[in-house]
Amino acid sequence: MGDVIPLIIDCIKSAASTIKNSSDRAKKGIFALVAVVAILASLSFTGTRIAYKVDYSGSNIATVSSKKQFNDAIELVAQMVEGDDVASTVEEPRFSATVVLGDDINNTQEVANAIIDNTDEIVAATVIKVDDSVVARGEKEMVDTLISTRLNSFNCNEGVCTSRFVRDVKYEDGYFIKSELDTKASIEGVVNSLGVVTEMRKTTDIIVPYKSTIEKTNEQIVGYSKVTVTGVSGVNRVTQDVVMVNGEVQSCVEISNEVVVAPVNEVVVKGTARTLASAKQKQQAHSAGFAFPLPSGSWQVSAYYGDGRGHKAVDLRAKSGTSIFAVADGTVIQSGWNGNYGYCVTIEHDDGTRTLYAHARQLCCNVGERVSQGEVIALVGTTGQSTGNHLHFEVIINGRNVDPAPYINLD
């Protein structure tokens, strides 16, 4: 810049001397020349210069210093883009001169990038290599989507998953001629044929059932059952590393097993006593001399007196039709249907004690009839409110039920 300005000043001085001695027509020409020199001086002084705007495919894509620079950019595009005869895909630009600052001129790389971005037949694409062999090439966005979909196709919601292909799969990005890329269907087939390893860290809360502990007590009748401690299930948090191939579990390694909530075991108290009668009550009952109301070996106790449900009898399970005996001599005071008892017999014995035999299938005695100990008075059944064939046997003294067990030697 320092060399140009003195030169321009010398030219202006020379022109001024010439103008002084020239004709009018010559003066006009000299004045025009001086104006041009002045403009050039101004451009030189401000750092501006003549350049060319590039109109490409209907858009202003760059500013170049010369048409040659644009041609250099085309050669660079040919090096950047994969495909045959890349230059033929580049459209013919239009140039328009402009005055710009030096910094506003694009470099050749920028011009090449602009050509690629504005050429429909050139696209950003990805080459897929499997074990270093090219298996497919397609537009980058499409390939990225297909790869991502395949890798994530075996993920689940049970843990944090990471996925990779079984084989060595690599990707190389670049620019390609669109017509030389594979179809989406072809690429999708290749990608979906690749095996996928999915590694997952899985955390699961597992319910731990509580256990039930039975405590026996002879202070309660057989059949008595009460939960004294309510059972509560626990929770264990198990963390595992799971490896799957195409969704099939290949290995599962437990990393930790943490007790989140410890289980509380249930405690059930059950009665073991056949009777709660005192020693004196047992002695009095034995002295009554009652016989057993069913044949030997034909029965099982299904419920004792006072078994936790207010039961006022002993229930003896037996087959339908089994003979029921009078336990002692006495008079039949009731024989017939008796509500929930079904077919029922009540006998009053000589000491005023009464015995009751309920749920019979058939009655074998009548009211007012005198019966002897061991005489058949009815047959076992399940009439009335009953859940199976059995004898419901009661002992009643002074209008109150007492425990029949010691009277028939079940104590």
C-alpha positions as CSV (number, residue, x, y, z in Angstrom):
1,M,0.0,0.0,0.0
2,G,2.9,2.4,0.8
3,D,4.3,2.0,-2.8
4,V,1.0,2.4,-4.5
5,I,0.0,5.8,-3.0
6,P,3.2,7.8,-4.0
7,L,2.8,6.3,-7.5
8,I,-0.8,7.5,-7.8
9,I,0.2,11.0,-6.5
10,D,2.9,11.2,-9.2
11,C,0.4,10.2,-11.8
12,I,-2.0,12.9,-10.7
13,K,0.8,15.6,-10.7
14,S,1.7,14.5,-14.2
15,A,-1.9,14.6,-15.3
16,A,-2.4,18.1,-13.9
17,S,0.7,19.4,-15.8
18,T,-0.6,17.8,-19.0
19,I,-4.2,19.2,-18.5
20,K,-2.8,22.7,-18.2
21,N,-1.3,22.5,-21.7
22,S,-4.0,20.4,-23.4
23,S,-7.1,21.1,-25.5
24,D,-10.6,20.8,-24.1
25,R,-11.2,17.4,-25.5
26,A,-8.0,16.1,-24.2
27,K,-8.7,17.6,-20.9
28,K,-12.0,15.6,-20.6
29,G,-10.1,12.3,-21.3
30,I,-7.4,13.2,-18.8
31,F,-10.0,14.0,-16.2
32,A,-11.7,10.6,-16.8
33,L,-8.4,8.9,-16.4
34,V,-7.7,10.8,-13.2
35,A,-11.1,9.7,-11.9
36,V,-10.4,6.1,-12.5
37,V,-7.0,6.4,-10.9
38,A,-8.7,8.1,-7.9
39,I,-11.2,5.3,-7.6
40,L,-8.4,2.7,-7.8
41,A,-6.6,4.7,-5.2
42,S,-9.7,4.7,-3.0
43,L,-10.2,0.9,-3.4
44,S,-6.5,0.3,-2.6
45,F,-6.6,2.5,0.4
46,T,-9.8,0.8,1.9
47,G,-8.8,-2.8,1.2
48,T,-11.7,-3.4,-1.2
49,R,-11.4,-5.2,-4.5
50,I,-13.2,-6.6,-7.5
51,A,-14.7,-10.1,-7.0
52,Y,-17.5,-12.4,-8.4
53,K,-20.6,-13.6,-6.7
54,V,-21.5,-17.2,-7.7
55,D,-25.1,-17.9,-8.5
56,Y,-25.5,-21.7,-8.3
57,S,-28.7,-23.6,-8.7
58,G,-30.7,-20.5,-8.0
59,S,-28.8,-19.5,-4.9
60,N,-25.9,-17.2,-4.1
61,I,-23.5,-19.7,-2.6
62,A,-20.1,-17.9,-2.5
63,T,-17.9,-15.0,-3.5
64,V,-14.8,-15.9,-5.5
65,S,-11.8,-13.9,-6.5
66,S,-11.9,-15.4,-10.0
67,K,-13.6,-17.9,-12.2
68,K,-10.5,-20.0,-11.9
69,Q,-11.0,-20.3,-8.2
70,F,-14.5,-21.8,-8.9
71,N,-12.9,-24.4,-11.2
72,D,-10.3,-25.2,-8.6
73,A,-13.2,-25.8,-6.2
74,I,-14.8,-28.2,-8.6
75,E,-11.6,-30.2,-8.7
76,L,-11.6,-30.3,-4.9
77,V,-15.3,-31.6,-5.0
78,A,-14.1,-34.4,-7.3
79,Q,-11.6,-35.4,-4.6
80,M,-14.2,-35.2,-1.8
81,V,-17.0,-37.1,-3.4
82,E,-17.1,-40.8,-4.1
83,G,-18.4,-41.8,-7.6
84,D,-17.6,-41.7,-11.3
85,D,-17.5,-38.4,-13.2
86,V,-18.4,-36.2,-10.2
87,A,-17.8,-33.0,-12.2
88,S,-20.7,-33.9,-14.5
89,T,-23.1,-33.5,-11.5
90,V,-22.0,-29.9,-10.9
91,E,-24.3,-27.3,-12.5
92,E,-23.0,-24.3,-14.6
93,P,-22.8,-21.2,-12.4
94,R,-23.4,-17.6,-13.2
95,F,-20.9,-14.9,-12.1
96,S,-21.6,-11.3,-11.4
97,A,-18.9,-8.8,-10.6
98,T,-19.0,-7.1,-7.2
99,V,-16.8,-4.9,-5.0
100,V,-16.0,-6.5,-1.7
101,L,-13.6,-6.4,1.2
102,G,-10.8,-8.9,0.9
103,D,-12.2,-10.8,3.9
104,D,-15.5,-11.4,2.2
105,I,-14.0,-13.7,-0.4
106,N,-14.5,-17.4,0.3
107,N,-11.6,-19.7,0.2
108,T,-11.6,-22.6,-2.2
109,Q,-12.6,-25.2,0.5
110,E,-15.6,-23.1,1.5
111,V,-16.6,-22.9,-2.2
112,A,-16.3,-26.7,-2.6
113,N,-18.4,-27.3,0.5
114,A,-21.0,-24.8,-0.8
115,I,-21.1,-26.7,-4.2
116,I,-21.7,-30.0,-2.4
117,D,-24.4,-28.6,-0.2
118,N,-26.3,-27.2,-3.2
119,T,-25.9,-30.2,-5.6
120,D,-28.9,-32.5,-5.4
121,E,-27.0,-35.5,-6.8
122,I,-24.4,-35.3,-4.1
123,V,-25.4,-36.5,-0.6
124,A,-23.8,-37.2,2.7
125,A,-23.6,-40.9,3.1
126,T,-22.3,-43.7,5.3
127,V,-20.4,-46.8,4.2
128,I,-21.1,-49.9,6.4
129,K,-18.2,-52.3,6.8
130,V,-18.5,-55.7,8.5
131,D,-15.2,-57.3,9.3
132,D,-13.5,-54.7,7.1
133,S,-15.7,-55.6,4.1
134,V,-18.1,-53.1,2.6
135,V,-21.6,-54.4,2.8
136,A,-23.8,-51.4,2.1
137,R,-23.7,-47.6,1.6
138,G,-26.6,-45.2,2.0
139,E,-27.6,-41.7,2.9
140,K,-26.2,-41.0,6.4
141,E,-29.5,-40.1,8.1
142,M,-31.2,-43.2,6.9
143,V,-28.3,-45.5,7.8
144,D,-28.0,-43.9,11.3
145,T,-31.8,-44.6,11.8
146,L,-31.6,-48.2,10.7
147,I,-28.5,-48.9,12.8
148,S,-30.0,-47.3,15.9
149,T,-33.3,-49.2,15.4
150,R,-31.5,-52.5,15.1
151,L,-29.2,-52.0,18.1
152,N,-32.1,-50.9,20.3
153,S,-34.6,-53.5,19.1
154,F,-33.8,-56.0,21.9
155,N,-33.7,-53.4,24.7
156,C,-36.2,-53.8,27.5
157,N,-37.6,-51.7,30.3
158,E,-36.2,-53.8,33.1
159,G,-32.8,-52.1,33.2
160,V,-30.2,-49.9,31.6
161,C,-29.1,-51.5,28.3
162,T,-26.1,-51.1,26.0
163,S,-26.0,-52.8,22.7
164,R,-23.4,-53.7,20.1
165,F,-23.1,-55.9,17.1
166,V,-21.7,-59.4,17.4
167,R,-19.4,-58.9,14.4
168,D,-16.9,-56.0,13.9
169,V,-19.1,-53.3,12.3
170,K,-17.5,-49.9,11.3
171,Y,-18.9,-46.8,9.6
172,E,-17.2,-44.4,7.3
173,D,-18.9,-41.1,6.5
174,G,-18.4,-39.2,3.3
175,Y,-20.0,-37.7,0.2
176,F,-21.4,-39.8,-2.6
177,I,-23.2,-39.6,-5.9
178,K,-26.8,-40.4,-4.9
179,S,-27.4,-42.8,-7.8
180,E,-24.5,-45.0,-6.7
181,L,-26.0,-45.7,-3.2
182,D,-27.9,-48.9,-2.2
183,T,-31.7,-48.9,-1.7
184,K,-33.2,-48.6,1.7
185,A,-34.7,-52.1,1.5
186,S,-31.3,-53.5,0.7
187,I,-29.5,-51.7,3.5
188,E,-32.3,-52.6,5.9
189,G,-31.9,-56.3,5.0
190,V,-28.1,-56.1,5.7
191,V,-28.5,-54.3,9.0
192,N,-31.3,-56.6,10.3
193,S,-29.2,-59.6,9.6
194,L,-26.5,-58.5,12.0
195,G,-26.5,-60.2,15.4
196,V,-26.9,-57.9,18.4
197,V,-25.4,-58.3,21.9
198,T,-27.4,-56.5,24.5
199,E,-25.9,-56.1,28.0
200,M,-28.2,-55.0,30.7
201,R,-27.9,-54.2,34.4
202,K,-31.2,-55.3,35.8
203,T,-32.6,-54.5,39.2
204,T,-35.6,-56.4,40.4
205,D,-37.6,-56.2,43.7
206,I,-38.5,-59.8,44.7
207,I,-41.2,-60.6,47.2
208,V,-39.9,-62.9,49.9
209,P,-42.9,-64.8,51.4
210,Y,-43.1,-65.0,55.2
211,K,-43.0,-68.3,57.0
212,S,-45.6,-69.6,59.3
213,T,-44.7,-70.8,62.8
214,I,-47.1,-72.9,64.8
215,E,-47.1,-72.7,68.6
216,K,-49.0,-75.4,70.4
217,T,-50.9,-74.9,73.6
218,N,-52.8,-77.4,75.9
219,E,-54.7,-74.4,77.2
220,Q,-56.9,-74.5,74.1
221,I,-59.0,-77.2,72.5
222,V,-58.0,-79.1,69.4
223,G,-59.3,-77.0,66.5
224,Y,-58.5,-73.7,68.2
225,S,-56.3,-71.6,65.9
226,K,-55.4,-67.9,66.4
227,V,-52.8,-65.7,64.6
228,T,-50.9,-63.9,67.3
229,V,-48.3,-62.4,65.0
230,T,-49.4,-61.3,61.5
231,G,-47.0,-62.3,58.7
232,V,-45.6,-59.7,56.4
233,S,-43.8,-60.5,53.2
234,G,-40.3,-59.1,52.8
235,V,-38.6,-57.5,49.7
236,N,-35.2,-58.3,48.4
237,R,-33.6,-56.0,45.7
238,V,-31.6,-58.2,43.3
239,T,-29.2,-56.6,40.8
240,Q,-28.0,-58.8,37.9
241,D,-25.8,-58.3,34.8
242,V,-27.7,-60.0,31.9
243,V,-26.2,-60.7,28.5
244,M,-28.5,-61.4,25.6
245,V,-27.9,-62.2,21.9
246,N,-30.9,-61.2,19.7
247,G,-33.0,-61.1,22.8
248,E,-32.1,-64.5,24.1
249,V,-30.5,-64.6,27.5
250,Q,-26.9,-66.0,27.3
251,S,-25.8,-65.4,30.9
252,C,-27.1,-63.8,34.1
253,V,-24.8,-62.9,36.9
254,E,-26.0,-61.7,40.3
255,I,-24.2,-58.6,41.4
256,S,-26.0,-57.9,44.7
257,N,-28.9,-59.0,46.8
258,E,-30.0,-56.4,49.2
259,V,-32.7,-56.9,51.9
260,V,-35.0,-53.9,51.5
261,V,-37.7,-55.1,53.9
262,A,-37.1,-58.2,56.1
263,P,-40.1,-60.6,56.3
264,V,-42.0,-60.9,59.5
265,N,-43.0,-64.6,60.2
266,E,-46.5,-65.4,61.1
267,V,-47.1,-67.0,64.5
268,V,-50.2,-69.3,64.8
269,V,-51.3,-70.6,68.2
270,K,-53.1,-74.0,68.0
271,G,-54.8,-75.9,70.7
272,T,-53.9,-79.5,71.6
273,A,-56.2,-80.2,74.5
274,R,-59.1,-82.6,73.9
275,T,-61.0,-81.1,76.9
276,L,-60.5,-78.2,79.3
277,A,-62.5,-80.0,82.1
278,S,-60.8,-80.0,85.5
279,A,-59.8,-83.2,87.2
280,K,-62.9,-83.1,89.3
281,Q,-65.1,-82.6,86.3
282,K,-63.5,-85.5,84.5
283,Q,-64.0,-87.7,87.5
284,Q,-67.7,-86.8,87.7
285,A,-68.0,-87.4,83.9
286,H,-66.4,-90.9,84.1
287,S,-68.7,-91.8,87.0
288,A,-71.7,-91.4,84.7
289,G,-70.7,-94.6,83.0
290,F,-71.6,-93.6,79.4
291,A,-70.9,-95.9,76.5
292,F,-69.4,-94.6,73.2
293,P,-72.2,-93.6,70.8
294,L,-70.6,-95.2,67.7
295,P,-69.2,-98.6,66.8
296,S,-65.5,-99.0,67.5
297,G,-63.2,-98.1,64.6
298,S,-65.9,-96.4,62.6
299,W,-65.3,-92.8,63.6
300,Q,-62.9,-89.9,63.8
301,V,-63.2,-86.7,65.9
302,S,-63.8,-83.8,63.5
303,A,-64.5,-81.1,66.2
304,Y,-64.1,-80.9,70.0
305,Y,-66.2,-78.9,72.4
306,G,-65.2,-75.2,72.5
307,D,-62.8,-75.3,69.5
308,G,-62.7,-71.6,69.1
309,R,-66.1,-71.3,67.3
310,G,-68.4,-71.7,70.3
311,H,-69.0,-75.4,69.5
312,K,-71.1,-77.0,72.2
313,A,-70.6,-80.6,71.2
314,V,-68.2,-83.3,70.0
315,D,-68.5,-84.0,66.2
316,L,-67.7,-87.6,65.2
317,R,-67.1,-88.2,61.5
318,A,-68.5,-91.5,60.3
319,K,-70.0,-93.1,57.1
320,S,-73.6,-92.5,56.3
321,G,-75.8,-95.2,57.8
322,T,-73.4,-96.0,60.7
323,S,-75.4,-97.0,63.8
324,I,-75.8,-94.4,66.6
325,F,-76.1,-95.9,70.2
326,A,-77.7,-94.6,73.3
327,V,-74.9,-93.8,75.7
328,A,-77.0,-94.8,78.7
329,D,-80.4,-95.9,79.7
330,G,-83.1,-93.3,79.4
331,T,-86.3,-92.0,77.9
332,V,-86.6,-90.4,74.4
333,I,-87.9,-86.9,74.9
334,Q,-87.4,-85.7,71.3
335,S,-87.2,-87.6,68.0
336,G,-87.7,-85.8,64.7
337,W,-86.7,-82.7,62.7
338,N,-85.1,-80.1,64.8
339,G,-84.1,-77.1,62.7
340,N,-80.4,-76.8,62.1
341,Y,-79.9,-80.1,63.9
342,G,-81.8,-81.9,61.1
343,Y,-83.1,-85.3,62.3
344,C,-82.3,-85.4,66.0
345,V,-82.8,-87.5,69.1
346,T,-82.7,-86.3,72.7
347,I,-82.6,-88.7,75.6
348,E,-83.2,-87.9,79.3
349,H,-81.2,-90.3,81.6
350,D,-82.2,-91.4,85.0
351,D,-80.0,-88.8,86.8
352,G,-81.6,-85.9,84.8
353,T,-78.6,-85.6,82.4
354,R,-79.7,-85.3,78.7
355,T,-77.8,-86.3,75.6
356,L,-78.5,-85.1,72.1
357,Y,-77.7,-86.8,68.8
358,A,-78.0,-84.6,65.7
359,H,-77.8,-84.7,61.8
360,A,-79.1,-88.3,61.6
361,R,-80.1,-89.8,58.3
362,Q,-82.7,-91.9,59.9
363,L,-84.3,-92.1,63.3
364,C,-84.9,-95.5,65.0
365,C,-86.8,-94.5,68.2
366,N,-89.9,-92.5,69.1
367,V,-90.7,-89.9,71.8
368,G,-91.6,-91.5,75.1
369,E,-89.8,-94.7,74.3
370,R,-87.5,-96.2,76.9
371,V,-84.1,-97.1,75.5
372,S,-81.2,-99.1,76.9
373,Q,-77.5,-98.3,76.8
374,G,-76.0,-99.5,73.5
375,E,-79.4,-99.6,71.7
376,V,-79.5,-98.2,68.2
377,I,-81.5,-95.0,68.2
378,A,-80.6,-93.5,64.8
379,L,-78.2,-93.7,61.8
380,V,-75.4,-91.3,60.9
381,G,-76.3,-88.7,58.2
382,T,-75.8,-85.1,57.2
383,T,-79.2,-83.5,57.6
384,G,-79.8,-79.9,58.8
385,Q,-76.9,-77.5,58.8
386,S,-74.1,-79.9,58.2
387,T,-71.1,-80.2,55.9
388,G,-70.7,-84.0,55.9
389,N,-71.8,-87.2,57.4
390,H,-71.2,-87.1,61.2
391,L,-72.7,-87.4,64.6
392,H,-73.1,-84.2,66.6
393,F,-73.2,-85.3,70.3
394,E,-74.1,-83.0,73.2
395,V,-74.3,-83.5,77.0
396,I,-76.7,-81.2,78.8
397,I,-76.8,-80.9,82.6
398,N,-79.4,-78.7,84.3
399,G,-80.1,-77.0,81.0
400,R,-76.5,-76.2,80.2
401,N,-74.1,-77.8,77.8
402,V,-71.0,-79.3,79.2
403,D,-67.9,-80.8,77.5
404,P,-68.9,-84.3,76.3
405,A,-65.3,-85.5,75.8
406,P,-64.7,-86.9,79.3
407,Y,-68.2,-88.5,79.3
408,I,-67.2,-90.8,76.4
409,N,-63.5,-91.1,77.3
410,L,-62.1,-88.7,74.7
411,D,-60.0,-86.8,77.3
